[in-house]
Amino acid sequence: QVQLVESGGGLVQPGGSLRLSCAASGTNPRFTVMSWYRQAPGKQRELVASISRTGSTTYQDSVKGRFTISRDDARTTVYLQMNTLRPEDTAVYYCQSMNFITNQEYWGQGTQVTVSS
């Protein structure tokens, strides 16, 4: 059974930093793409960043140069380092795991990030 557990959200002032973590269990790292999504109130969920099994990364344009997605050597924990945070980054952040062989996707429960002075 796949389980994703996010942590690291919270309240931060504009310009501050946060690091989100997503601990995955039950996944097969050889066939898995890990991503971070976010959903702000009244808006659709949007892709923030992804990291492939080979380590290649992609980012939404609005976070390029500010956010960094990474993972541990075992490829079971994914991180999102968020720097120079803006009020518009306020959202619930979700971790997603997708098996590109079976096309099954799994979601974490979400962690709230609030950027406010």
C-alpha positions as CSV (number, residue, x, y, z in Angstrom):
1,Q,0.0,0.0,0.0
2,V,1.4,3.4,-1.0
3,Q,1.5,6.1,1.6
4,L,2.7,9.6,1.3
5,V,3.2,11.8,4.4
6,E,4.0,15.5,4.0
7,S,5.5,17.7,6.6
8,G,7.2,21.1,7.0
9,G,4.4,23.6,6.2
10,G,3.7,26.6,8.3
11,L,3.5,30.4,8.5
12,V,6.3,32.4,7.1
13,Q,6.9,36.1,6.3
14,P,7.4,37.2,2.7
15,G,10.9,36.6,1.7
16,G,11.3,33.7,4.1
17,S,12.0,30.1,3.4
18,L,10.4,26.7,4.2
19,R,11.4,23.1,3.4
20,L,8.6,20.6,2.8
21,S,9.2,16.8,3.0
22,C,7.3,13.9,1.6
23,A,8.0,10.5,3.0
24,A,6.9,7.7,0.6
25,S,6.3,4.1,1.5
26,G,5.1,1.2,-0.7
27,T,6.4,2.9,-4.0
28,N,8.8,1.5,-6.5
29,P,11.4,4.2,-7.0
30,R,12.5,2.7,-10.4
31,F,9.1,3.5,-11.9
32,T,8.0,6.6,-10.0
33,V,7.9,10.3,-10.7
34,M,7.4,12.4,-7.6
35,S,5.8,15.8,-7.7
36,W,4.6,18.7,-5.6
37,Y,1.3,20.3,-6.4
38,R,-0.4,23.2,-4.6
39,Q,-4.0,24.5,-4.4
40,A,-4.8,28.0,-3.3
41,P,-8.4,28.8,-2.1
42,G,-10.8,29.1,-5.0
43,K,-8.2,27.9,-7.5
44,Q,-7.4,24.7,-9.3
45,R,-4.6,22.4,-8.1
46,E,-1.4,23.2,-10.0
47,L,1.9,21.4,-10.6
48,V,4.8,23.1,-8.8
49,A,7.7,20.8,-9.5
50,S,8.6,17.2,-10.4
51,I,11.6,14.9,-10.2
52,S,12.0,11.8,-12.3
53,R,13.5,8.5,-11.4
54,T,16.7,9.7,-13.1
55,G,16.8,12.9,-11.1
56,S,15.7,15.3,-13.9
57,T,13.5,18.2,-12.6
58,T,10.9,20.5,-14.0
59,Y,9.4,23.6,-12.4
60,Q,6.4,25.9,-12.9
61,D,7.6,29.2,-14.3
62,S,6.5,31.2,-11.2
63,V,8.8,29.2,-8.9
64,K,11.9,28.8,-11.1
65,G,15.0,30.1,-9.3
66,R,13.2,30.1,-5.9
67,F,12.1,26.5,-5.3
68,T,14.2,23.4,-5.5
69,I,12.9,19.8,-5.6
70,S,15.2,17.1,-4.5
71,R,15.2,13.6,-3.0
72,D,17.2,11.3,-0.8
73,D,19.5,8.6,-2.1
74,A,16.9,5.9,-1.5
75,R,14.5,7.9,-3.6
76,T,11.8,7.5,-0.9
77,T,11.8,11.0,0.5
78,V,11.2,14.1,-1.7
79,Y,11.9,17.6,-0.6
80,L,10.8,21.0,-1.7
81,Q,13.0,23.9,-0.6
82,M,11.1,27.1,-1.0
83,N,13.0,30.4,-0.8
84,T,12.0,34.0,-1.3
85,L,8.4,33.1,-0.6
86,R,5.7,35.4,-1.7
87,P,2.1,35.8,-0.5
88,E,0.9,34.2,-3.8
89,D,2.7,31.0,-2.8
90,T,0.1,30.6,0.0
91,A,-1.6,27.2,-0.6
92,V,-2.0,23.7,0.5
93,Y,0.9,21.8,-0.9
94,Y,0.4,18.1,-1.9
95,C,2.9,15.4,-2.7
96,Q,2.1,13.1,-5.6
97,S,3.7,9.8,-6.6
98,M,3.0,8.5,-10.1
99,N,3.9,5.1,-11.3
100,F,4.5,5.6,-15.0
101,I,4.2,1.9,-15.8
102,T,0.7,1.5,-14.3
103,N,-0.3,5.2,-14.5
104,Q,-1.5,4.9,-10.9
105,E,-1.1,8.1,-8.9
106,Y,-1.1,8.6,-5.1
107,W,-1.5,11.7,-3.0
108,G,-0.5,12.9,0.4
109,Q,-2.9,14.6,2.8
110,G,-1.4,18.1,2.1
111,T,0.4,20.6,4.2
112,Q,-0.6,24.3,4.6
113,V,1.9,27.0,3.6
114,T,0.9,30.5,4.5
115,V,3.1,33.5,3.5
116,S,2.0,36.6,5.3
117,S,3.4,39.5,7.3
